[in-house]
Amino acid sequence: MFTEMDERHGGQHGRSALVQYLMSDVAALCQGRFRTEEARRHMVSAAASGVHLAGWKAYDAGEQGLAQRYYLQSYALATDSGVIGHDAFVMRTMAQQGMKLHRPEHCLALAESGLSRIRGKVDAQTEALFAVTHAHALAKTGKRHSAIQEVERARTYLAAEQGDEMPFWALAWGPPVATVHSRTAKVFETLGDRSGAAEQYAVAAASRPPGTYARIVALDLVAQAETQAAQGGVEQACATWGRAMDVMDGVHSVRTRKAVVAMRRSLTPFRARGLRCAQDLDERAIDFLNG
């Protein structure tokens, strides 16, 4: 429920309620007695996911230090649960945070360690999530050939026959196909392939069920528009930015607001030239930021 609210309405929606729930109900349950060890393990794993979500909400608010502390607590709980792959998934998240903060030297080791922990032990689609994060870390550290190879490996995992059901914690960002395409776009962007990145962002946005994951769909569309604008397709970019603003309506997220501010900055020279679509989009942006 909290995850669905987060993706539909943004990280600041329900944040205090989630933290209170973790501090009261969930903390008490983690300290309780269980009929079986398996029940305890699943409870602790669920708690790890709740704390992971709290970290994600802090990340969405730009509070990176707090997010990291939540992730470390989530990692400790996931490790205590003994659920195969869950601790590695939190490592994957921390690697992604580090790349966002431009600290790739620490991210590659995290991504590689997480991947090594789950290789051959989880379903193919979950493994694809780890492989594409590893590809991004490789790209960030200048290992172009290895990054492209790892992207292809992730695609192969996605195309494989579905075996075991994906664990719930691996679905934190929705359908794996959308997550893999979104992260692949970031790999291509890092490698300077703007056309490939724009295509992958478009596929990622289209791979999520309509009306769901509003924030991440909006951010993928924003990233697609930025790559289109960088290639000179300003009118095409404006149309994509417009779609992004349609999707982010009602989303309370620091990242979406920053994306709109960045969009206005990118459109400044085109507004000055009198480009109508840029002017119309800027008016929508002003209304959004003042809302």
Buried (B, 14 or more C-beta within 10 A) or exposed (E): EBBEBBBBBBBBBBBEEBBEBBEEEBEEBBEEEEEEEEEBBBBBBBBBBBBBBBBBBBBBBBBBEBBBBBBBBBBBBBBBBBBEBBBBBBBBBBBBBBBEEEEBEBBBEBBBBBBEBBEEEBBBBBBBBBBBBBBBBBBBBEBBEBBBBBBEBBBEBBEEEEEEEBBEBBBBBBBBBBBBBBBBBBBBBBBEBBEBBBBBBBBBBEBBEEEBBBBBBBBBBBBBBBBBBBBEBBBBBBBBBBBBBEBBEEBBBBBBBEBBEEBBEBBEEBBEEEBEBBBEBBEBBEEBEEE
